[in-house]
Amino acid sequence: MADSTHHWLRKDDQDSTKASFPELFFDLVFVFALIQLSETLAQDFTFGIAAKALLFIFALWWVWIHTTWVTNLLDAEVVAVRLMLFSLMFLGIVLAIALPRAFTDLGLVFALAYSAMQLGRSLFALYAFHGTDEQSFRTFFRITIWIAVSCVLWIAGGLADPQLRIYLWVTALIIEYVGPLVRYRLPGLGAAPPETLDIKGEHLAERSALFVIIALGETILTTGKIASAHLEQDGTPLILASAFLSTVLMWWIYFHDGQEQASDKAEDSEAPQRTAQHLFVYGHLPIVAGIILTAVGEDFAISHPDERGSLGHALALLGGPILFLGGAAWMKWIASHILPPSHLTGMLALGGCLLISSLIPNYGIQMLANGVLLMVAVWEYIALKYSRSAA
């Protein structure tokens, strides 16, 4: 078996740090899933819906980042690994289709699709490492047990009534998110030793950046779709331009300096596995959630530009950028041990805007959020330029 699976491992060469075409193909499913999520949120953005959407964001991110960790260790150009990814793609389509009705009549379908993706991928990795890399095999054995426990809760939630379902699913997610923090500790076996996986930090950094691109691209797609349905409104072109600007500003704040720092840190770290967890597994979650929430807010600004007084709309329009800036600040602090004052100031300014949001129409709140993002981007650009010229 060692001979049959040893060549499945990702090769240690220059190309191993690059995302492969099968991985990029796999990502397409998540474009559909994020669109489904944004449209579900925009239809009825209440606190209850927002809480459920947060659960979906956690679930979608977790299934994607765990798949990325497996493809970081395995060669996606190998036929068996490709077939695994294609199988996950189909299950991901089922997952995305069921997502808008996961708390009504398609809860079991959603739970089964999610569980099949998580457990199936983990079992595949377990088979791939058996007899080839014993340390990684033992780590994935622990991961598989933890995921199996969470899958029981996912499926039980799919069978339960909607009120109980959310508690079972939240518990399942807590188990999955706590697992890496305690190194998948098991009774009698203890925790997995630190740094047991041969992580390639540059590859994880690139893959995480590509998921940010997916989230930003979903923002453009949904905003364009909503704008095309409201062309009769006089302010639509201006609000559309403002929405596009916010997407560009988030791209700039993430990619201008932070992503490169994160990539360098992940690649040069003496503890790449732990660093990758801080930077990508947990650190990118608020970034992605913030982008998705911002897309929902832009939907409100276009479809209900003159409406004011809605706390839900204000939370989407301002809470999305707050989450995004918080995640970006965390990423840059982990990478450089410098907490950007521009990001902290931007978060405080957005919080201040939230206090007066009931007095301002949706399009005005969007303009304020854009103004803050522009301030953060310009401030950081000038600060970086000055610090580099001084050095």
C-alpha positions in Angstrom: 0.0 0.0 0.0 2.9 2.3 0.6 4.0 2.1 -3.0 0.5 2.7 -4.2 -0.2 5.8 -2.2 3.3 7.3 -1.7 3.1 9.2 -5.0 -0.1 10.8 -3.8 1.8 13.1 -1.5 2.5 16.7 -2.6 6.0 17.0 -4.0 8.5 19.2 -2.3 9.4 21.5 -5.3 8.7 25.0 -6.5 5.4 24.0 -8.2 4.1 22.5 -4.9 3.5 26.0 -3.6 1.1 26.9 -6.4 -2.6 26.2 -6.5 -3.4 23.5 -9.1 -6.2 23.6 -11.7 -8.3 20.8 -9.9 -8.2 23.0 -6.7 -9.4 26.0 -8.7 -12.1 24.0 -10.3 -13.2 22.8 -6.8 -13.5 26.4 -5.7 -16.3 27.1 -8.2 -18.8 25.3 -6.0 -18.2 27.8 -3.3 -19.0 30.7 -5.6 -22.5 29.1 -5.9 -22.7 28.4 -2.2 -21.8 32.0 -1.3 -24.3 33.4 -3.7 -27.0 31.2 -2.2 -26.0 32.4 1.2 -26.1 36.1 0.3 -29.4 35.9 -1.4 -30.9 34.0 1.6 -29.7 36.8 3.9 -30.9 39.6 1.7 -34.4 38.2 1.5 -35.1 38.5 5.2 -32.3 39.9 7.3 -33.4 39.5 10.9 -31.3 38.7 13.9 -32.5 35.1 13.8 -31.6 34.8 10.1 -28.2 36.5 10.7 -27.4 33.9 13.4 -28.2 31.0 11.1 -26.2 32.6 8.3 -23.3 32.9 10.7 -23.6 29.1 11.2 -23.5 28.6 7.4 -20.5 30.8 7.0 -18.6 28.8 9.7 -19.7 25.5 8.0 -18.8 26.6 4.5 -15.4 28.0 5.6 -14.6 24.9 7.6 -15.3 22.4 4.8 -13.3 24.5 2.4 -10.3 25.1 4.7 -10.0 21.5 5.7 -10.1 20.4 2.1 -7.4 22.9 1.4 -5.3 21.4 4.2 -5.6 18.0 2.6 -4.7 19.3 -0.9 -1.8 21.1 0.8 -0.5 17.7 1.8 -1.6 15.6 -1.3 -0.9 16.2 -4.9 -4.1 17.3 -6.7 -2.7 16.3 -10.0 -2.9 12.6 -9.0 -6.0 11.0 -10.5 -7.2 9.6 -7.2 -6.9 13.0 -5.5 -8.7 14.6 -8.4 -11.6 12.1 -8.2 -11.8 12.9 -4.5 -12.1 16.6 -5.2 -14.7 16.0 -7.9 -16.8 14.0 -5.5 -16.6 16.8 -2.9 -17.7 19.2 -5.7 -20.9 17.3 -6.3 -21.6 17.1 -2.6 -20.9 20.8 -2.4 -23.5 21.5 -5.0 -26.0 19.5 -3.0 -25.0 21.4 0.1 -25.5 24.8 -1.6 -28.9 23.8 -3.1 -30.1 22.8 0.4 -28.6 25.8 2.2 -31.6 28.2 1.8 -34.0 25.6 3.2 -31.7 24.0 5.7 -33.8 25.1 8.6 -37.1 24.0 6.9 -37.5 20.8 4.8 -34.0 20.2 3.5 -32.2 20.1 6.9 -31.3 16.4 6.6 -30.1 16.9 3.0 -27.8 19.7 4.1 -26.5 17.7 7.1 -25.8 14.5 5.0 -24.0 16.5 2.3 -21.9 18.3 4.8 -21.1 15.2 6.8 -20.2 13.2 3.7 -17.8 16.0 2.6 -16.1 16.2 6.0 -15.9 12.5 6.8 -15.3 11.3 3.3 -12.3 13.6 2.8 -10.8 12.7 6.2 -11.1 9.0 5.4 -9.5 9.5 2.1 -6.6 11.3 3.7 -6.4 8.5 6.3 -6.0 6.0 3.5 -3.5 8.1 1.6 -1.2 8.4 4.6 -1.5 4.8 5.8 1.9 3.2 5.4 3.5 6.3 3.9 3.6 8.9 6.7 2.8 7.5 10.1 2.8 10.8 11.9 0.3 12.3 9.5 -1.7 9.1 9.6 -2.1 9.2 13.4 -3.1 12.9 13.2 -5.8 12.2 10.6 -7.0 9.3 12.7 -7.7 11.7 15.5 -9.2 14.2 13.1 -11.5 11.5 11.7 -12.8 10.5 15.1 -13.6 14.1 16.0 -15.3 14.7 12.7 -17.3 11.4 13.1 -18.6 12.7 16.5 -19.6 16.1 15.0 -21.3 14.3 12.0 -23.6 12.4 14.4 -24.8 15.8 15.7 -25.1 17.2 12.2 -27.3 14.3 11.1 -29.3 14.3 14.4 -29.9 18.0 13.8 -31.1 17.3 10.3 -33.7 14.9 11.7 -34.7 17.1 14.6 -37.2 20.0 14.6 -35.8 23.4 13.5 -35.7 24.8 17.0 -33.5 21.9 18.3 -31.6 21.7 15.0 -29.7 24.9 15.5 -28.5 23.9 19.0 -27.2 20.5 17.6 -25.5 22.1 14.7 -23.9 24.8 16.8 -22.6 22.1 19.1 -21.2 20.2 16.1 -19.4 23.2 14.8 -18.0 24.0 18.3 -16.5 20.4 18.4 -15.0 20.9 14.9 -13.5 24.3 15.7 -12.1 23.3 19.1 -10.4 20.2 17.6 -7.3 21.9 16.2 -6.9 24.0 19.3 -6.6 20.9 21.5 -4.7 19.1 18.8 -7.6 16.5 18.5 -7.0 15.0 21.9 -8.6 11.6 22.4 -9.0 9.5 25.6 -6.2 7.0 25.9 -4.3 8.5 22.9 -3.8 12.1 24.1 -3.2 15.0 21.8 -1.5 14.9 18.4 2.2 16.1 18.7 2.7 19.6 17.5 3.9 20.2 13.9 3.2 16.7 12.7 1.9 17.7 9.2 4.3 18.8 6.5 2.5 22.1 5.8 3.5 24.3 2.9 2.7 27.7 4.1 3.0 29.5 0.8 0.4 27.2 -0.8 -2.0 27.8 2.1 -1.5 31.5 1.8 -2.3 31.5 -1.9 -5.3 29.2 -1.5 -6.7 31.5 1.3 -6.1 34.5 -0.8 -8.0 32.9 -3.7 -11.0 32.2 -1.4 -11.0 35.9 -0.5 -11.1 36.6 -4.3 -14.0 34.2 -4.5 -15.9 36.1 -1.8 -15.1 39.5 -3.4 -16.2 38.1 -6.8 -19.4 36.9 -5.2 -20.0 40.5 -4.0 -19.6 41.8 -7.5 -21.9 39.2 -9.0 -24.7 39.7 -6.5 -24.4 43.5 -6.5 -24.5 43.6 -10.3 -27.6 41.3 -10.3 -29.5 43.5 -7.8 -28.5 46.7 -9.7 -29.8 45.3 -12.9 -33.2 44.7 -11.3 -33.4 48.3 -10.0 -32.2 50.3 -13.0 -35.4 52.4 -12.9 -34.2 54.0 -9.6 -32.4 57.3 -10.2 -29.7 56.6 -7.6 -28.8 53.1 -8.7 -25.8 54.0 -10.9 -24.2 56.0 -8.1 -24.9 53.3 -5.4 -23.5 50.6 -7.8 -20.3 52.6 -8.3 -20.0 53.0 -4.5 -20.6 49.3 -4.0 -17.9 48.5 -6.5 -15.5 50.9 -4.8 -16.0 49.1 -1.5 -15.1 45.8 -3.1 -11.9 47.4 -4.6 -11.0 48.9 -1.2 -11.4 45.6 0.6 -9.2 44.0 -2.1 -6.6 46.7 -1.6 -6.5 46.5 2.1 -6.1 42.7 2.0 -3.7 42.3 -0.9 -1.6 45.5 -1.0 0.6 44.3 1.9 -1.1 41.9 4.3 -1.4 38.9 2.0 2.3 39.0 1.1 3.2 39.3 4.8 1.0 36.3 5.7 2.6 34.2 2.9 6.1 35.0 4.0 5.3 34.4 7.7 3.7 31.0 6.9 6.6 29.9 4.8 9.4 31.0 7.1 7.9 30.1 10.4 9.6 27.6 12.7 6.1 26.3 13.6 4.3 26.3 10.2 1.4 24.3 11.4 0.5 26.5 14.3 1.2 29.7 12.3 -1.1 28.5 9.5 -3.9 27.8 12.0 -3.7 31.4 13.4 -3.3 33.0 10.0 -5.6 31.0 7.8 -7.8 28.5 9.7 -9.1 31.0 12.2 -7.7 34.3 11.0 -9.4 34.4 7.6 -12.9 33.6 9.0 -13.8 37.2 10.0 -12.3 38.4 6.7 -14.6 36.2 4.6 -17.6 36.7 6.9 -17.1 40.5 6.6 -17.0 40.4 2.8 -20.2 38.3 2.7 -22.0 40.6 5.1 -20.9 43.7 3.2 -22.4 42.2 0.0 -25.7 41.8 1.8 -25.5 45.4 3.0 -24.8 46.6 -0.6 -27.9 44.7 -1.6 -29.9 46.7 0.9 -28.4 50.0 -0.3 -29.4 49.3 -3.9 -32.8 47.8 -3.3 -33.9 50.1 -0.4 -31.7 53.2 -0.8 -34.0 55.7 1.1 -35.0 53.4 3.9 -33.7 54.4 7.3 -34.0 53.2 10.9 -33.4 49.5 10.2 -30.8 48.2 12.6 -30.5 45.0 10.6 -29.6 46.9 7.4 -27.1 49.1 9.4 -25.4 46.0 10.9 -24.9 44.6 7.5 -23.6 47.8 5.9 -21.3 48.6 8.8 -20.8 45.3 10.6 -19.4 43.7 7.4 -16.5 46.2 7.1 -15.9 46.0 10.9 -15.5 42.2 10.7 -13.3 42.6 7.6 -11.0 45.1 9.2 -10.8 43.1 12.4 -9.7 40.0 10.5 -7.2 41.9 8.3 -5.7 43.5 11.4 -5.4 40.1 13.1 -3.7 38.7 10.0 -1.2 41.5 9.8 -0.5 41.4 13.5 0.3 37.6 13.4 2.5 38.2 10.3 4.4 41.2 11.5 3.6 41.7 15.2 2.4 45.2 14.3 -1.3 46.0 14.8 -2.2 48.6 12.1 -3.6 51.7 13.8 -5.5 52.5 10.6 -7.5 49.4 10.9 -8.3 50.0 14.6 -9.3 53.6 13.9 -11.5 52.4 11.0 -13.3 49.9 13.2 -14.0 52.6 15.9 -15.2 55.0 13.2 -17.6 52.4 11.8 -18.8 51.7 15.3 -19.5 55.4 15.7 -21.4 55.4 12.4 -23.6 52.6 13.8 -24.7 54.8 16.7 -26.2 57.4 14.3 -27.3 55.0 11.6 -31.0 55.3 12.4 -30.9 58.9 11.2 -29.3 58.1 7.8 -30.8 56.3 4.8 -29.2 53.1 3.6 -27.3 54.7 0.7 -25.8 57.3 3.1 -24.6 54.5 5.5 -23.0 52.8 2.5 -21.2 56.1 1.6 -20.0 56.5 5.2 -18.7 52.9 5.3 -16.9 53.5 2.0 -15.4 56.7 3.3 -13.9 54.8 6.3 -12.5 52.0 4.1 -10.9 54.7 1.9 -9.4 56.4 4.9 -8.0 53.1 6.1 -6.5 52.2 2.7 -4.9 55.6 2.1 -3.6 55.8 5.7 -2.0 52.3 5.5 -0.5 53.1 2.0 1.1 56.3 3.2 2.4 54.7 6.4 3.9 51.7 4.6 5.5 54.0 2.0 7.0 56.2 4.7 8.3 53.4 6.7 10.0 51.7 3.7 11.6 55.0 2.6 12.8 55.6 6.1 14.3 52.1 6.2 
